Amino acid sequence: MQRAAALGYVDPPSRPVRVLSSTEAVGLERDRSARFRFRLPAHWKSPVFRNPHALHAEREVLAWFSRLGCTPEELARAAKFDAAGYVGIPFPGLSPEMSVRIGKYLSMWLLWDDVQIERLESRWRIGAADVLSGIAPAEMSRFDHGWWELLGEFAARRSRRWVEDVCTAMITWNEAAMIEAIAMKSHRDRGVLPGFALQLEMRIATIGMYATVYLLEDTYDYELPRTFHAHPTVRRIKKLANLLVGLGNDIFSLGKDLAEGQINLVSTLLQEEMVSCDQALEQLIGMHDAAIEEFDRLAAGIGSWGELDDRYIARWLQDVRYASLGFTLWEAQAPRYTAHKVVVDDKVLEPDVG
């Protein structure tokens, strides 16, 4: 598989970037130099690598997709997600019930995005008023039915404000995802790349943590104040969480994206700044490490919101750390991404997240 070279990704002055299958790359040397090593503080790493209920959650997710009427092709795609890792690594401390609920939410999101959103075939159709009134939209797809079921479960447990905030976050995500899908189509059809800065903002907006951080509150059965979420420092912390997950995604999905002709922050930086592939990877890993440092600085100065809120805010901040790093840890070992290897100078470029 020589897809990357065919797309024109060549390191200056003439170092072709190759993409091989994991089988084809077995005998090649791995470039595991320190420049590809993430600098991760110990308190960002959960003492439990994967939730012990994760395999149960994965079985429930796949059975649920089947009940919703997903096609055999969609079920096969979902089976390759490693849903046990997708929920179990970012959320290591969830109960069995919450592991299933968040596993369904995140896996539905990933499958829907792959199958319909990236192909510009669907939009988010469920508003908070629909959920709270119990009146479902007409002619719902299998994905709409899944979202309706999940949001109904939330509505039975959470406040009107919380449901409104989650639905608003999903609507905002959907609009950004459509813009990103159009950029991907423009690249496939005409070879046009967005600028790196624009693509980075799109990735921050579409990676999904703005909505995901609300789900943590459901696992606590405690809602943080809306004023907390609206505070400039907290808004920046949430943007950093999206940045961290987005950078991790594009670093570890580089081989997959090159093989599929998708835009990726690494390859866009390579083209825009005329740096080598290894330099582009090193630069993004440095951005990831800097975002972790800024997150911790901001979290340390977040101030007091009252004794009870402070207790849950401390827990929320730690769980956002675990989730932000956990998605990257999942990406580093998920079959979805490890199936392709990026090779330069006959060495596999292999970032080390530990």
N, C-alpha and C positions, 0 to 999 in steps of 0.2 A: 504494500500500500504506500504510494508516493504522493498522496493527496496534497500535502502542504507545498511541496515543490511545484506541483501543477498549478496551484493557486498563486504562485509567484512570491511566496515567503522565502526570501533569501537574505541571509545575514550579510552585512557589508564585510569585506568586499565581495566574496563569492562563496559563502558557506551555506549550502542548501539545508533547509529545515525539513527533515523527513518525519513522516508519521508511520509507525509500524504497529502491527498488532502486538499484543503482549506476548504471544507465542513467537512471533518473528524476532522479538527483541530479547529473548531469553539469554542468549549467549553474549550480549553486548555489555561493555563496561558501563557502570553507573557513575554519573558525575554527582557525587554527594558532598561537594565542597561546602565550606562554612557559609559561603554567600547565599546558598539556597536553604539555609537553616532558619526557621522561624525562631524568634526569641520570645518565649512564652513564660510569663511569671507563673510560679507554682500555684498561686491562688486562682488562676484561670482554669486549672485542670481539676475536674471532678475526681474525687477518690474512687468513684465507681465509674468504670469506663462505659458500660452499657447497662441500661435499665434491665433488671432481671425479668420484667414483664414484657419485654420487647417482642419476643417471638410469639407470645400469645396475642399481642396487639397486631402483629403482621398477619397472622391467620384470620383474625377478625376483620381486618381491613380488606383482604382479598375476598373473603366470603361476602362482605358487604357490597363490594364492587359487582360481584356476580348477581346478587339480589337486585341491584339497581338496573341491571340489564346491560352492563358493559359488554362489548363484543369480545370474542376470543382473542383478537389481536390486542385489544386494550388490556385484557387480563394478563396476557403474556408480557406486555410492556410493564405493567404494574408489578408483576412478579420479579422483574429485574431491578426494581428500585432499591431492593434491600430495605424495605419499610422498617424492619426490626432495627437496623442501624439508623435510619432516617429519624425515627422518633426516639430510639433508645440511647443514642449517644448525646444528642443535644439536651435531652430531658431525662437525666439518669435517675431522678428521685421520685418519679410519678407513681401513683397508685395504679393497680391494674385497670380500674375504670377510667382514670384520666389518661393512661397510656393509650387505651383504645380510642378515646374521644379525640385526643390530639393527633394520634396516628391516622385516624380517618380524615381529619381536617387537612393535615399537611400532605397526605398521599393523594387525596382528591384534588388538592391545589396543583400538585406536580403533574398528575395525569391530565387534568383539564387543560393546563398550560401547554403541555406537549401536544395533545390531540387537537385542541381547538384554538386556543388563544394565539399560539405562534403561527397558525395558519389563517388568522383573521376571520375565524368562523363563528365566534361567539363573544358575548359580553356578559358582565355581571348583571343579573336581572332582578335580584331580590333586595328590596329596600327594607329598612327597619320597620316602616309602617306596615308593610305586608306581613312581616314576621309577627309583630305585636298584635295585629288584628286577626291573625290566623287565616287570612285570605290569600291563597297561593296564586301566583301568576298563571295565566293560561298557557297551555301547550308547553309544559316544561320538558326539557331534555333529561336524560339520565343524570347528567351532572347537576342540573338545576334541582332535581329531586334530592340528590345527595346534600347539596347546600341547604335546601329547605329543611331536611330532617335534622341536620346538625344545628342550624340556627334555632330551630324549634326547641331543641334540648337546652341550648343556652338561654333562650327566653324564659324557660321555666325556672331557671336558676338565678338569672342575673337581672339587674335593673334595666329600665328602659334606656337610660343614658348609656349604659355599657353596650347594649345591643346596637344602639345608634352609632356609637364610636367604632365598633367592629365593622358594621356595614359601610360606614363612611370610609374606613381604611381600605376595605376591599374595592369599593368603587374607585377610589383614588389609584389603587394598585392597577386595576383593570385599564384605566385610561393610560397610565404610563406603559403598561405591557403592550397595548395596542400601538403606541408610538414606537416602542422598541421592535415590535414585529414588523412594522413598516420599514424600519431601518434595516432589519435583517433581509427583508425581501428586496430592498434596493441594492443591498450588497450581492445577493444571489443573482439578481437579474442584470445588474449593470456594473458590478464591481465597485460600487461607491461605498466608502467607509465613512462613518461619522467621525468627527474629531475626537481625540481621546478624552478631553474634558467633558464633552457632551455625552459620550458613551459611558463615562464613569457616573455621571449624574443619572443617566437612565438605569444603570445597573443598581445604584443605590435605591432608586424608586421602585424597582421591580423585583428585588431579591426577596421581599416579603416580611422583613422583620418588623415593619411598622404595625402590621396587624398581629403578628405572632406574639409580640410582647404583651398584648392584651390577654391572650389565652393563658398566660401565667397566672393572672388574677383569678381566673375561673378555677385553676387548680388549688388556689389558696381558699377559695370561697370567700374572698375579700377583695373589694374594689378600691383601688387607690383614687385619691381625689382628682377630679378633672383639672383642677388648678395645678396639681403636680405634673400631669402630662403636658400641660400648656407652658410650663416654666421653660425659659430659654435654655437653661443648663440641661434640663431633662430632654428637651427637643434635640439638643446637640448629641447627648448620649445615645438617643435612639438612632440618629443619623449615623453615628459611629458604628453602632451595632450592624446597621445595614451595610455600611462600607466594609466592615470586617468580613461579613458573610459573602458579600459580592466579590471582594478580592480573592478570598479563598476559593470561591466557585470558579472564577476564571483561571486561576493558577492551576487548579487540579483538573479542570475540564479542557485545558488547552488542546491536548491530543484529540479528544472527541470532537471539539469544535472545528479544528482544522480538517479532520477527516470528513465532517459533515458540511463543510463550507459555511460555518456559522461565524458571526463576528465574535471577537474575544478581546478583552482588554490588552492581553499580552501581544497578540499579533497586530492590533491597531497601534500600540505604542512602538512596536518594532518598525512599522511602516512610516509612522508620522515623524519619529525622531531619528530614524535611520540608525538605530542601535541594534546590537546583536540580540538574538533570542535570549541568550543567557543573561545579558545585561537588562533586558526588559523584565525577565522573571525576577532578577535581583531587586530591581526598582520597585516592583509591586510588593514583594515580600517586605521591603523596607517601609513602604506605606502602611502595610498591615501592622508591623511592629510599632510604628509611630502612633497609629490609631489606638492601639491597646494602651500605650502610655498616656495619651490624652484622655481616654475613657477613665482611667484610674485617677488622674488628677481632678477631673470634674466630679467623679463620684465621691471623692474625699471631701469636697467642699459643698456638698449638696444642701447642707443645713438641716434644721429640725422642722418637722411637720406635725409634731404631736407624738406623744409616746406610742400609741397604737400604730399610727401610720408609719412612724420611724422603723418599727419592728418589721413591718411588711416591706417597706422600701429597701431596707438592708437585704432582705431575702430576695426581693425582685432584682436588685442590682447584681447579686451573686448569680442568680439564675439566668439573667441576660448574659453575663460572662460565659457561663457554662454553655448556653445555647449558641452564642456567637462563635465560640471556638468549636463547639460540638459539631456544627454543620460542616466546618472545614475538616475536622477529624473524620467525619463520615465520608466526605468527598475524597479524601486521601486514600480510602480503602474500598469504596463502593465499586462493584463491577461495572456500573454505568460509566465510570471514568477511567478505571485502571485497564480497560480493554484496549486502550491506545496509548502508545508511548511516543514522546517527542525526542528525536535523535538529531544531534548536531556533532559533526566530526566523529562519527561512529560511537558517540557516547550518549546514553539515555540521560536527559536532563530530569533529575528526580528531586524535587523540593522535599525537605524533611520537616514535617510538622511534629515529629516525635511519637 
